[in-house]
Amino acid sequence: MQLIYYFSPYKYVKMQGVEVNPRIKLKMARVEHDLTQAELAERVGVTRQTIGLIENGGYNPTLNLCTAIAKALSRTLNDLFWEDSKHEG
């Protein structure tokens, strides 16, 4: 079973078998690498606002940007941007 980290205002909590929205996955990976939105943005060549919009669901990044973000966070595209559909009907 895969362990999932869930963001609460105070900490990240490990949970088993819980679906996590891709926006949350991105934020969790960024925080795990101890990066601010601005630092991640600089690494991938976008503005801090763009990273914020992606994390809040207000912007769909291009495949190139997704790839750059995944590389910067040492994750795969699936790790960060793929929704788990096993529970969808």
N, C-alpha and C positions, 0 to 999 in steps of 0.2 A: 504494500500500500504506500502511496506517495504522501509525504508530509507536506502540508501546505502552511504557509505563514499568513496570518491574518493581521491586518493593521488595526490597532485600536489607538485611541488618542495617546496612550501611555507606552505602548510597546507592541511588538509583533508576537502573536500567539501561534504556536504550532497546532494544526488541526489535521486529522486524517480524513481522507475521502471527501473533502469539502470542495465544491467548485469555487474557483476564484475568477472574477472578471479580469480580462486582459489588462485593463487600466490599472487594477490593483497589482497585478503581477509586475508591471513595469515599475510602479512606484516602489514596491518591495525590493526589486532587484537593484534599483538606484540607491535606496537607503542601505541595503546590505553592502554596497560598494562604498558607502560613506560619501556619496556625491550629492551635491545640491542640484536643483534643476539647472542652474546656470552653468555648473561645471560639466554636467552631461551635455548640455546644449553646445558648449564650446568644443567638446570632444567630437561631436558629430556634425558641427557646422551649421547650427540653427540658433534661433533665439531662445532665451529662457521661456518666453511666452509660448513658443511652439511646444516645448516639452510639457508645460503646464496644461495646454489645451489637449494634448494627447492623453495625459493622465486623467483629465476630467471628461474625456469623451467628446470634446468639442472639435476635434480635428482627426481626420483619417490620414495617417502618414503614408507617403509613397513607399513602394517596396525598397527603394534604395535607402530611404531614411530608416525603415524598419531594420534593414540589414546592418546599417551603421550603428544603430542603437544596440542591437543584439551583440555585435562585436565588442562595443565599448563596455558592455555589461557581462561579457563572457557567457552568454546564453545563446540558445538557438531561437530561430523565429517562432517555432512551436512553443517553446518555453514562455515567451513573452506575449505573443499575439494571437495564439490559437485558443478559441473558447472550447472548453470540454463539452461535447454535445451528447455524452452518453446518457444524460438524464432528460434530454429533450424528447418529446413525444411525437 
